[in-house]
Amino acid sequence: MTLVQVSFDVPEYTAEVSGVGTVRLLEAIRESGIQPKFYQASSSEMYGKVVETPQTEKTPFYPRSPYGCAKVYAFWQTVNYREAYGLFACNGILFNHESPRRGETFVTRKITRAATRIKCGLQDKLFLGNLDAKRDWGFAGDYVESMWLMIQQDKPDDYIIATGETHSVHEFLDEVFGYIGLDWSKHVEIDQRYFRPTEVDFLQGDASKAKKLLKWEPKVTFKELARMMTDADMNLAEQERILKDHGRKQK
């Protein structure tokens, strides 16, 4: 369960998978005695209604969704099993990490997919929610490297992984649509269905600890990420257009 919006529709399922599921894994490790290295995928959504900016490993959590609440539960269970049973269990508190492989229901991929399809004449409108929401967006490839580095350490610990920059959905639209020569304001419409019952307005991570101890640094910039995703989806849209044109000719 990774979709925050969907977690409001299925809160019990979210808690079962993202929260209790983690405990089941930790308990299986404890009972087996195998002692593997355990990585828990924590989330910036745990900070929710942020109490300080930027967020660090010491910032109090204030989740604003069933997903965020489940992740907080999983985070503290991981810490507890590490301290109580000596497991190598670490939390990677990853801020938003995107790539061309991102699911199409996530806002970044939803934007790049729609923008390229609009450019190719395959659709006309894109429906979105809160354009003012700001996120710390990074490249998933960089973030996976950080996960690997965490489990190479001699001692388990918890780390924030982020770029330290924040950009709004509005800015992401500007970057993507501008890159392919479109004016997003002519195609984007606001739909109240895509607003959360409790919004998370601003997230910005401080990855100083990871940079110091893991020697980790994000490599892909916001602009590079947006263009990477747009290029990949443009290829898909062009292929889709070719197939559509071919189908018309067959008729």
Stockholm file with secondary structure:
# STOCKHOLM 1.0

chainA/1-251         MTLVQVSFDVPEYTAEVSGVGTVRLLEAIRESGIQPKFYQASSSEMYGKVVETPQTEKTPFYPRSPYGCAKVYAFWQTVNYREAYGLFACNGILFNHESPRRGETFVTRKITRAATRIKCGLQDKLFLGNLDAKRDWGFAGDYVESMWLMIQQDKPDDYIIATGETHSVHEFLDEVFGYIGLDWSKHVEIDQRYFRPTEVDFLQGDASKAKKLLKWEPKVTFKELARMMTDADMNLAEQERILKDHGRKQK
#=GR chainA/1-251 SS CCCHHHHTTCHHHHIIIIIIHHHHHHHHHHHHCCCCCEEEEEEGGGTCSCSSSSBCTTSCCCCCSHHHHHHHHHHHHHHHHHHHHCCCEEEEEECCEECTTSCTTSHHHHHHHHHHHHHTTSCCCEEESCTTCEECCEEHHHHHHHHHHHTTSSSCCCEEECCSCCEEHHHHHHHHHHHTTCCGGGTEEECGGGSCSSCCCBCCBCCHHIIIIICCCCCSCHHHHHHHHHHHHHHHHHHHHHHHHHHHHHC
#=GC SS_cons         CCCHHHHTTCHHHHIIIIIIHHHHHHHHHHHHCCCCCEEEEEEGGGTCSCSSSSBCTTSCCCCCSHHHHHHHHHHHHHHHHHHHHCCCEEEEEECCEECTTSCTTSHHHHHHHHHHHHHTTSCCCEEESCTTCEECCEEHHHHHHHHHHHTTSSSCCCEEECCSCCEEHHHHHHHHHHHTTCCGGGTEEECGGGSCSSCCCBCCBCCHHIIIIICCCCCSCHHHHHHHHHHHHHHHHHHHHHHHHHHHHHC
//
